[in-house]
């Protein structure tokens, strides 16, 4: 199916503005493939590589790992696992060594719940973001779980 791994194509990681940036770090795609295999559910990438302009347009942080590094690679992806809740998705991501030692963020807003992983260098990072505000990760889990209970 894919041209980067058996499940992922380069197009899935391409910057949404159409600028042509589409080069995720090899550790990122290997980690995402391992996560997809472990979950045994489809993994849908909602944001992969971003140019500086697109990152700014979507409110990405300065120094975002979605923006290519000096070695040309984007080191982050936002996604959701089809059929898997946010809390379980985080638990699965922490089982993948490159994500356990990297960044894991959870987001919930008008677009729904999604997970961010990155293969940063330096200490691991964990965070939650609920409707644009940084909050404890458990607050994001509770909001996502409440929404799924209401449906």
matplotlib code that plots the C-alpha trace (Angstrom):
import matplotlib.pyplot as plt

x = [0.0, 2.6, 5.8, 7.5, 6.4, 3.9, 1.1, 2.1, 2.7, 4.8, 1.6, 0.1, 2.9, 2.9, 2.4, -1.2, -0.4, 0.9, 4.4, 5.9, 7.5, 7.0, 10.1, 9.3, 12.2, 12.8, 12.5, 9.1, 7.7, 9.2, 7.6, 4.2, 4.3, 5.2, 2.3, -0.1, 1.0, 0.6, -2.8, -4.0, -6.2, -5.9, -3.8, -4.9, -2.3, -4.0, -0.8, 2.7, 5.3, 4.7, 6.5, 7.1, 4.2, 1.7, 2.9, 2.2, -1.2, -2.4, -1.1, 1.8, 4.4, 7.6, 10.2, 7.6, 8.9, 6.5, 8.8, 11.8, 15.0, 18.4, 18.8, 15.7, 13.4, 10.1, 10.1, 6.4, 2.9, -0.6, -3.0, -5.8, -6.2, -9.6, -11.6, -9.1, -9.8, -7.4, -6.2, -5.5, -3.8, -1.4, -0.7, 0.1, 2.4, 4.4, 5.1, 7.0, 10.6, 11.1, 7.9, 8.5, 11.7, 10.3, 7.2, 3.6, 0.8, -2.9, -5.3, -9.0, -11.0, -13.8, -12.0, -12.1, -9.3, -5.9, -2.5, 0.9, 4.1, 7.6, 11.1, 12.8, 16.3, 16.6, 14.3, 10.9, 7.9, 4.2, 1.4, -2.3, -4.1, -7.9, -9.5, -6.3, -5.2, -2.5, -3.9, -3.0, -3.3, -6.0, -8.2, -8.0, -8.8, -11.9, -13.2, -12.8, -14.4, -17.3, -17.9, -17.9, -20.4, -22.7, -22.8]
y = [0.0, 2.5, 3.8, 4.6, 1.5, -1.2, 0.9, 4.6, 6.6, 9.8, 11.7, 11.1, 13.1, 15.9, 19.5, 20.4, 23.7, 21.9, 23.3, 19.8, 19.2, 15.5, 14.0, 12.4, 11.2, 7.4, 6.8, 8.5, 6.3, 3.1, 4.0, 4.7, 1.4, -0.4, 1.4, 0.6, -3.1, -3.2, -1.6, -3.7, -0.8, 1.8, 4.8, 8.1, 10.9, 14.3, 16.3, 15.3, 17.6, 21.3, 24.2, 27.3, 29.2, 26.3, 25.7, 29.3, 29.3, 26.3, 27.7, 25.3, 26.1, 27.9, 25.1, 22.6, 19.1, 19.1, 21.6, 20.0, 20.1, 21.1, 17.5, 18.0, 15.7, 16.4, 14.6, 14.7, 13.4, 14.0, 11.1, 9.0, 5.3, 4.2, 2.3, 3.0, 5.5, 8.3, 6.9, 3.5, 5.1, 6.9, 3.6, 1.9, 4.8, 4.6, 1.0, 2.1, 2.9, 6.0, 7.6, 6.6, 8.5, 11.3, 13.5, 12.5, 15.0, 14.6, 17.1, 17.5, 20.3, 20.9, 18.5, 15.7, 13.8, 13.1, 12.2, 13.8, 11.8, 12.9, 11.6, 14.6, 14.5, 15.4, 14.4, 12.9, 15.4, 14.8, 17.4, 17.8, 20.5, 21.0, 23.5, 25.4, 25.5, 23.4, 21.2, 18.0, 15.0, 13.4, 16.5, 15.7, 12.1, 13.0, 15.4, 12.9, 10.1, 12.3, 13.2, 9.5, 8.8, 11.5, 10.0]
z = [0.0, 1.0, -0.5, 2.9, 4.8, 4.0, 5.5, 4.8, 1.7, 1.5, 0.5, 4.0, 5.5, 2.9, 4.1, 3.6, 1.9, -1.2, -0.9, -1.5, 1.9, 2.6, 4.2, 7.6, 9.7, 9.2, 12.9, 12.9, 10.1, 11.6, 14.9, 13.4, 11.5, 14.8, 16.5, 13.7, 13.8, 17.6, 17.6, 14.6, 13.5, 10.8, 11.8, 10.1, 9.9, 10.2, 10.1, 9.2, 7.6, 7.7, 6.1, 8.3, 6.8, 7.2, 10.7, 11.6, 9.8, 11.9, 15.2, 15.5, 18.1, 17.3, 16.9, 16.1, 15.3, 12.3, 10.5, 8.9, 11.0, 9.7, 8.4, 6.3, 8.2, 9.9, 13.3, 14.2, 13.2, 14.5, 14.0, 15.4, 15.5, 14.1, 16.7, 19.6, 22.3, 23.1, 26.4, 24.9, 21.9, 24.4, 26.2, 22.9, 21.8, 25.0, 24.2, 21.1, 22.1, 19.8, 21.2, 24.8, 24.6, 22.5, 22.6, 23.1, 23.2, 23.3, 21.8, 21.9, 20.2, 17.7, 15.3, 17.8, 19.6, 18.2, 19.3, 18.5, 18.6, 17.8, 17.7, 19.4, 20.8, 24.4, 27.3, 26.7, 26.8, 27.6, 27.3, 26.8, 24.9, 25.3, 23.0, 22.6, 26.3, 27.7, 30.5, 32.3, 30.0, 32.1, 31.5, 27.8, 28.3, 30.4, 27.8, 25.0, 27.0, 28.0, 24.4, 23.4, 26.3, 25.0, 21.5]

ax = plt.figure().add_subplot(projection="3d")
ax.plot(x, y, z, "-o")
ax.set_aspect("equal")
plt.show()
